[in-house]
Amino acid sequence: MRRTIFLAAPLALALALAGCGGSNAPQPLPPVQTPPPPVAQPDPFVAQVAQLVASQPEDAEPAALDASAPTMPENSEPGALAP
């Protein structure tokens, strides 16, 4: 009787572990996420001029732009002012 238990226990353990076996189906790969393109930071001087153009009527006196220094970014192309 004791010998039967010693043989049955490893057999039962082997069957239990075999039931937990993995599948042969390939695991789907996680989707590749591409980083978003960098957001172009507007030039401060161009942003100020665009804000003035948008807020001032055309027949108003010219606004002074002496308070801000014109800047020229070195890593981007010049942008067009939107009317």
C-alpha positions, 0 to 999 in steps of 0.5 A: 500500500505504501509503495502504491502511494509513493508511485501514485503521488509523483504520477498525480503531480506530473499529471497536474503539472502537465495540465498547466502546460502552455499553448503552442499559439504564438503570443501576440507582440505588443503594438509598437508605439511611435513617439509623437512628432515634436511640437514646434515652439513658436518664436516669442517675437513672432508670437507677439507680432501675430498677437498684435496683428490679430488684436489691432484693427488695420486703421489703428496707430502702429504699435511699438515693438521696442519692448521685445527683441527680435529673435531668430531660431537656429533650428527651424524655418521661418513661419508665416504670419496668419492674417 
